[in-house]
Amino acid sequence: MHKFSRLLPAFFITVLLFGCADQKIEPSPAEERDLFILLPDQNGKVGEITISNKAGATTLSRANESAQVTRNHIPARTGILSDRDIQEDFHDTLQAVPGTANQYILFFSSGTTKLTKESQQQLPFILNKIRERLPCEISIIGHTDTKASGEYNLSLALKRAVHVKNRLLSIGAPRKLLEVSS
């Protein structure tokens, strides 16, 4: 019993040491990895993105800078990719990125829902742009001046948006894509 009582504390100390050991989790060769690449916007401006997981975070702030992420490790910067490599490796993905929104301003005769002649002539052009951009979302937002009361202007703005929607529908715009507001 005397020998056992001397070994018992040593056993507990050993167990405690193993319990306090750094438990770094090594990635398995098949561990899933994600790649993030920070691309400039269409005007060449580069923003910033912070990629984080339970292990930590990494911030990318330079054009074409990349980071690889696994579940168990701090996201690691992997360098700056060339434009050529990005185009070759991600061509299909880049083709799916939507462009900037098109915006068209249509004018009405004062106090009415009647489009001006110039604005009426823009509708076929707008419809062609819609067809080029499919699938897309179309928001038709009605506006007015501030000469009348707020309630009247809000009502007129909505009527104008509905009128434009109906005109676009009458020349073939897809109904499910059109949304109106004022």
N, C-alpha and C positions, 0 to 999 in steps of 0.2 A: 504494500500500500504506500510505503514511503517513496519508492521510485515513481509510482503513478502520480503522486501529489506533486512531484517536481516536474514531471512531463506535462501535466495538465495546463499550467500557465504558459509554457512554451507553445503548446498546441494552440491556445487561444490567441497568443500574440501572432503566430504564423497566420492564423485565419484572419485576424484583423488586418495584417499587412496585405494579404491577398485581396481582401475586401476593399482596401484603399488604393489598390493599383490602378493606374490609368487604364480606362476601358475604351481605348480607341478602336473604333470599328473599321476594319479594313474593307474597302469595296471589293466585292467579288468581281471576277472578270466580266460577268454578264450583267453587272449593275447598270440600271438604266441611267443614261446621261442625256441632259438637254443642253442645247447650244443656244445662247442668246447673242444677237448681233445688233449693235446700235447703229441704225442707218440715219443719214441726214434726211430732213423733209424735202419736199419738192423745191423749196427755195434755197436749199443748201444749209439750212440751220440745223445744228446738232444740239439735241437736248441732253438729258441725263436719265439713266435708269438705274435703280438699285434692285439687285436680285438677292433675295434672302431665303434662307431655309432655317431649320432648327440649329444648324451648326454655326451660322454666321451670315454675313452679307458682304457683297462686293458692288461697287458703283462703277458704271461705265459712263464716260463723258466725252469720248473722242469718236470721230466718224469711223465706222467699220470696226470698232473695238468689239471684242467678243469675250465671252465667258462660258465655261462649261460647268454644269451643275449636276451634282448627284445628291441623293437623299442624305447621305451621312457626312458630307464634307463641306467646308466653306466654299461657296462658288469661286472658282479660280479663273482669273483672266487668262485667256489663251492667245492674246496678241491682237494685232490689227490685220484684218483680212484685206486682200487687194480687191478692187472693184471687179476685176476679171474673175477671180475665184468666186466671189459672191454671185456674179451673173451665171457662171457655169453651174454652181452647186444649187442655186436657189431660183433659177429662171422661172419655173412654173409658179412658185410661191409669189415671186415679185409681180408676175403678170396678174395675179389675183388681187393684188392690193388696189383698193379703189383710189381713183384720183381725187382731186379737189372737187368740191361741189360746184356745179354750174348754178348761176343765179341770173334770173331775168326779171326785169322790172317792167310791168305793164301799166299803162295809164288809162284812166277812165274820164269820161266827160264829168264835169263837176257835179257832185251830188247824186250821181247815177251809178248803175252797174253796166253802162254801155262803154265797151272798150273803144279807145281812139282807133282810127284807121291804121295807124302805124303799129299799134299793139296787136290788132287783129292779124296783121300780116306776119307777125312773129310766131304765131301759134304753130304753123306747119314746121318751121325751123326747130321750135322747142320740141315738138313731137319726134322729129328725126333724132335729136340729141337724146331724148328718153330712150329710143330704140337702140341707139349706139351704146348706151350705158347699162342696158339690162344685164343682170337684175339690179334694180335700184329702188330708192325711195323718193317720192316726190312730195314735197311740202308746199302747199299753196297758202300763202299767208296774206290775208287782206289787210289793207291800211287805208286810212283817210287823212284828211287834214284835221285841224282842230277848230274849225269855224263853228260847228254845231255842238250840241251837248255831247257829253261822253257816251251816254246810252245810245244816242242816234248814231254816232260815229262807229261804235262797236258793232251795232246791227248792220250798218252799211258795209263795213269792212268784211264781215262774215258773208254777206250777200255777194260781194264782189269775188271773194275766194270761191264760193260755190259756183258762181257764174263761169269763172275761168275753168274750174273742174269740169263743168258740163260741156263747155266748148272743147276742151281737150278730149273728153270722152266721145264727143260727136265726130271727131276726126280720127279716132282709133287708139287713144291712149288706154292702157290697161287699167281698169277700174280699181283693182285691188292694190295698186301702188300709190294711188292718189289720196292725200290727207289734207284736209282744210282746217284753217284756224284763223283767228283775227287778233 
